[in-house]
């Protein structure tokens, strides 16, 4: 098998990194973006401020790639990938990284799965060996499947099934989305995990954990030529696989509000959780929704916190988040009413603040505050080589643009107050709204009726 010559790899221009960043004061991160012949995408960003490096292997697989009856596979492999491979024993990945002064983890969401390490600069061979060995020869056997299936099910019990408001967290997307890709939970259902057979899991690994379905991002103190040669050495012989089928993430526009009430035996206070449909990430309208979320809910000086928590004292907490998925995304608002406050009063107060934005827009000082908060978040995201590598890998998989590490803040800052107002008018409307209200189970026993919409 032939591969890219190292000279060619290094001769390719880093124009992908020649993006904005100076305006914000953040240093531009320069990088090369190439592929091995087996399809592995390689992003190298040398940065010599400290003798360490961060590595992220981001796979183009998330729960959106699963099929009905076989959910939870992407998250299952987040666990399986640490259970040993051809040359690494069960649990040895952790031991080797930690004993050499490193840190590591892996995460799964709807749109991708990633694995990442931070290590001293003299341990580059170790990191590449570990990641390549499990990509090529993961131990996908019945014993590991049974063990990790049980681990994932216990994680679900601890983190969702036996947590207050856990059912609402699962139900909000199930109710809001119609297409299977984003409708089901990343952690999977108990019945689907029980039904998973070894051949199903092995086939899922073969298709989705191939070099042509992955991005390797390396940020930190290394020589690019040497690093590229090492990547070729460890990953170059791993065979590519046929490209996996793209999932259907299309969604029809809602024609009316969707609403559900959950009686939760673990909840001591009600909760209001709502979602509005917004466009996919890295689009102008999604950036406007991001700014809108910061104006409404970021920090104690945000509109919703000031009105609901401080002034009217209707809620003990309120949070707002606009996500940026690869497909149709969601704008979430979550509030916990104070004891004795009906959830519908909290809803009315939230809708009143949204109405204020749709009618009068946002103030210049709110826009400036949002930009400063975004700058702080980006600075924090780039504080370590590992977090930078993780973010670049995700940008590459999500939007085919690792250079978004340099241009994201510019795109956020370019949002105008008029665009924020327009986004609120277009997307934060009743017909696009999904509301899940959680009530303590004893309220059902007392015959309290479920809250209605406004």
N, C-alpha and C positions, 0 to 999 in steps of 0.2 A: 504494500500500500504506500502511495506517495503522500507527502505532506508539504505544507508550506515551508519554503526555505526560511530560515531565521532572518537572513538578510532582507528578504522580501517583507517579512512580518514587521520588521523595524523600520523599513523604508516607507511604509504606508503613512500618509499624513494624519496628524492628530486634529484635522479640521473639525471633526465632530465635537471637539472640546472648545473650539474657538467661539464661544458663546458669551452672553453677557454675564456680568457678575461684578464688574468694576463699580457700577453705579451704586450697588448696595454696600460696597466696602469689603465684600467677601472676596478672598483670593480665587482666581480662576483655577480650577483643577484640570490640568492637562492629562490626556490619556490617549492610548491607542485602542482601536476597536477592530479586531480581526477574527478570523475563523480558521480552525484546523480543517483538514480535508474531511474528517469524520463529522463535521458540522458543529463541533463545540465552539461556542462564541467566547472569545478571550478579550477581556478588558483589563488593561494594565495602566495603573495610575501611580507612578512613583512619587513619593512624598517623603522627604528625608528629615523631618523635624524631630523624629525619635527613632531609635533602633528597633522598631517593631513593624508588623504588617497585619493587615486584616484580609481575610479571604472569605468570599461568599460564593457558594454554588447555588444558583437559583434555577429551579426546574419549572418549566412551563406546564405546570399541573396544579390544579386546586380542586376544591369540591365541585366546581362548575363542570369539570370533566367527568364526573361520575354519572352513573345511569340508575334509573329506578330499580330498587331492590338490592343495589350494591353501593350504598352510600358509606361514607367514612373511610374510604380507601386511602385518599391523599393524607389524611391525618394519621391513619394507621401506619403509613410508611414513615411519617415523621418519627415514630417510635421504632419501627423495624430497622431503620438505617443505622441504629446504634447497637444492633444485636449481633454484630460480627459479620465478617466476610471471609474471603478465601485466605487472607493472610493476617487477619485481625480477629482476636477472640471476642467473645461476648463481653461487653463493657470495657474492652481494652481501649477503645477510642477515647473515652473520658480520661482514663488513667494516663495515656500517653500525652494528651494535651495538657492536663492539669499538672502532671509531674515535670513538664518542661516550661512551666510558668505561663501557661496560656489560659484562655477562656473560650467557651463555645456554647452553641445552642442550635436549635432549629425551630422553625415556625411554619404553620400552615394557615392559609385563608382560602377564600373562594377562588382566587385568581392565580395563586402560585404557591410553591413550597420552597423554602430555602434552608440552607445549612451553612454555618459560619463559625470561624475561629479567629482569635487574635493570639499571636505568638511572637516571641523575640525573633529578630531578623535571621538568626542562624538556624531556625527551624522550618524554613520554607520547604525543604524536602519532606519533612514529616507531614506537614499539612497537605501537600499535593499527593503524597502516597496514600494517606488516609482517605481523602475524598475520591481518588481514582479507584482505590481498591473496592470501595463499597458501590461505586457506580458500575464497575465491571463485574463484580462477583459477590454481591450481597447474599447472605445466607437466608434465602427465602424458603424455609422448610416448615414442616407442620408444627414442630416444637416452638419455634419462634413466633409463628402465627398465633398459636393458642395462647402463648404467654402474653404477647402484646395486645391481642384482642381483649384479654381480661384486664390489662392495664388501661386501655382506652375506655372500656366500659366503666371501670372504677373512676377514671377521671371524669367521665360524664356524670356519674352519681354524685361525686364530691363537688363538681363545679357547676352543675346545672340542676339535676333532678332533686338534689337535697339542699338547694340554695333558694332563699326567697327571691321571687321574681325571675327565676330561671326559666320557667315555662313561657313567660312573656318574651324573654329574649329570643327564644326559639320561634315563637309564634309570629313575631312582627314581620319577618321576611317571608314566612310561609303564607301569610295573609296578603302581604303587599305585592309579591311577585307571582306571576302566572306560569312562566317558563321554568322548567325543572332546575336549570343550572343554578339560579340564585335562590330558588324557593326553599330548598332543603338546607339543613344545617351542616356546617363543616365537620362537626364531630361525628355525625352519622347517627342512625337509629340503632337501638339495641337489637332489634330483630334482623336488620341488615348485617350488623357485625356478626351475629350468631350464624347467619346463613352463608357468610363468606367461606368459600372453599379454597384450598391451596392453589388449584389451577387458575382460579380467578385472580388471586393475588399475584401469582407469578406472571401472568399475562399483563396485568396492570403495570408491574414493574418493568417488564420488557419494553412496553410501548412508551412509557412516560419518563423513565429514568435513563434515557439514552443520551449520548453526548450531543446529538443534533437537536435535543429538546432542552438544552441547559445552557446557562451563561456562567462562566467562571470569572469573577471579578477580584482583582488583586490590587490593594491600595497600601502604600507604605514604603518602607526603606528597603529597596531592592534594586538591582541592576536590570533594566528591561530585557536586554539580550539574554542574560543568564536565566531570568525568570521564564521567558518564552521558550528557551531550550528545555527547561525542566518540565514545563507544562506539556510540551510535545513528548518528552520521555515518558511521563506517567500516564497521559491520557490518549496519546496518539494511536495506540493499537486497539482502543475500545471501539467495536464496530457500531456504526450508525444503524438506526432502525427506520422503518417507514414512518413518515410524519403522522402523528395522531390526528384523528378527525377533529376539526374545530367544533366546539360546542355551540349550540343554539342559545344565544342570550337575548334574542329579540323579545320585546315586550310591547303589547298594545297599551294605548293610553287608557287610564282608568276612566270610567263613566260615572263614578259616584264614590262617595266615602265608603270605606270598609271599616268595620268595627267589631270588636270582640271583648267580652268581659271574662276574666279568669278569676276563679276563687282559689286562693293559694293558702294552704294550711300553714306554710312557713312564714308568710308575710304578717307583719304586725301593723303596718300602715299601708294605705292604698298607694298605687303608683300609676302615673299616666305616661304611656310610651307611644309616641306617634312617629310616623315616617311619611315623608313626601318624596315622590319620584323626581329625580333630577338627572341631567345628562351625564354621560360617561366622563371619567377623569381626563385631565389634560385637554379640555376644551374651554373656550372662553366662558361659556355659561356655567361650567362646573367651577371655574375659578371665581366667578361672581358669587356662586353659592357658598364657596369656602369663606369669602369675605363676609357674606351675610351671616354665616354661622358664628364667626368671631364677634361680629357686632352684637348679635343676639345673646350669645352664651359664653364667651371666653372671658373668664375672670370675674372677680367680684364687682367690677365696674360695668359689666355688660348690662344690656337692657333688661333681660329677663331676670337676672339675679337681683338687680336693683328694685324692680317692680314686685316680683313675686316673693322674694325672700326678705328683703330689707324693708321696703315701704309698706306693702300690703300684708306681709307676714302670712302668706297663703301656703308657702312651701318651705321645707327644710333644705331642699337642694333642687337645682335645675341645671341640666347640661344640654349642649347642642353640638352636633357633629354632622358635617357633610362629608360623606366618603367619596372616594375617587376610584371606583372600580374600572375594570376594562370595558365593562358593559354598562347598562343602565344602573345608575347609582341612587343612593338614598340620603335624604336630609332628615336626621333624627333629632327629636326633642324628647327629653325624659325629665319628669318632675315628680318629686315625692311630696304630697300634701302634708301640712302640719296635722297633728292629731285633732280630730273633730272637724276638719275642713273637707267638705265634699269634693271629690275629684273634678266634678263638672265646674266648680268655681275656679279651680286651677286652669282647666281647659279654656274657660272664657278669658281669663287673664292672658294666657298665651296667645290666643287668637287676637286679642286687642292689641298686643304689641306687634304682631305680624301685620295687622291692619294699619298700624301707625307707619310702618315702613312702606307698605304698598301705597299709601296715600301721600305721605310727606317725604319719604326717602330717609337717608341717613345723613348725619352732620359731618362736616369736614374733619372735625376732631375725632370722630368715631373711625373714619377711614384711616386717619393717621395712626391711631392707636392699633388698629388691626394690622397695619403694615409693620409697625414696630414689633408686635407680637409674632408675626410671621418671620421676621428677621431673627428674633431670638430663637424660634424653633429650628430654623435652618442652621444657625450657629451651633446649637446643641446637637443637631443631627450630624454635624461634621466635626465634632470634637474628637472622635476616635476614628482610626483607620477602619475598624470593623464596621461601625455604623455607616460610614461612608460607602464601604463596599456593598453592604446590604442594600442601601438605598439605590446605588447605581445599578445593581443587578436587577432590582425590582423595576426600575424605570426601563431597563432594556427589555425585560419580559413583558411588561404592561404595554409600553408605548413605542418600543423599538427605538428608544432615545436615552441612552445613558447620560448624554450631555445635559439632560434635564437637571442634573445636580447643579449645573451652573445657571440655568435659565429659569428654573421654577420660580424663584423669588421675583425675577423681572416680570414674569407673566402674572403673578399674584399682584404685584405693585401696579401693573397696568390697568387693573380693574377700576372703573370709575363709579362714582356714586349713582349715576344714572343706570349703569349696568346692574348694580346691586338692587336698586328699586325695581328694575324690569324683571330680574330673576324672581324676586318676591312676588310680583304681580302674576308672573306666568306659572310658577311652580308651587308656591305655598298657598294653594287653593283647595277648597273642600273636596272637589272631585278627584284630586290627586292624593288625598290624605288617607292614611291607615292609622287607626287608633286601637291600641290594646290597653285596656284598663284592668289593673290587678286590684282585687279587693281581698282583705283577710277572709279566710274561710268561714269564720264565725259570723260574718255579716250575711252570708247566704243562709245560715241557720236561723238568723234573726229576721229573715224575710226582707232584707234591704234590696231594693230594686237596682238594676244595673244602670249606670249613667248613660245618658244619650248625647248625641252630637249637637253642635251649635251651628 
